[in-house]
């Protein structure tokens, strides 16, 4: 997200400082993304795909998991 210019260096460091609590780090990242433009949200979705988190991307975009009826 930093490479995509969605996060500032300070925000990146703040999130990285929570490496022992990934839930808090994810929560902080999502709070940052939702406060920004739709471009930030699109960048977040693109970052999910680029980092091999296609399943999570699919859940967010379609609202359902693969193999779920």
N, C-alpha and C positions, 0 to 999 in steps of 0.2 A: 504494500500500500504506500510505503514511503517512496519507492521507485516510481510509482504511478502519480506522485505528487498529491496524494490524498491526505497523507499525514505529514505534519511538521516534524522536524528532528526532535523537538521536545516531546511531542506526543509519542513518537516512536520509542524514545528512551523511557517514558513513563510506562508504556505498555510492556516493554522488555523488562522493566524492573519487577514486574509481577510474574516472572517466569515460574515461580514456585506455586502460583495460584492461577492456572490457565483459565479457569472460569471467570475470574475477575478481569484478566487480560482481555478475554473475548468480549466481556460485557463492556469494557471501556472502549474497545475498538468499535463495537456496534453503536455505542452512544455517540462516538465521533462521526461515524458514517451517516447516521440518521439526522444529524444536525446540519449536514452539508447538502449540496445540490444533488440532483438525481444523477449527475455525472459521477459523483463519489460512490453512489450505490452501484452504478454500472461497473465502475472500476473494482469495487469489492467483489462483485459477481465474477468478473474477469479474472481477478486474482485467485478466486477459488478454483477455477478451471486450470489456471497456470501452475498451481501448486498441487495438482493431483487430487483435488477434492471434488471431483465431478459428481459424486453421489450427493454431497451436501448442496451443491449447485442445483442439481435436479430437484431436490426436495424444496428448496426455496422458490425456484421458478415454477414448478408444476404443482407443488403442494402435496406431492405423494412420493413414496419410496418405490424403487423398482421392486417388482415382485409382490406388491401389495394390491389387493383387489378393492 
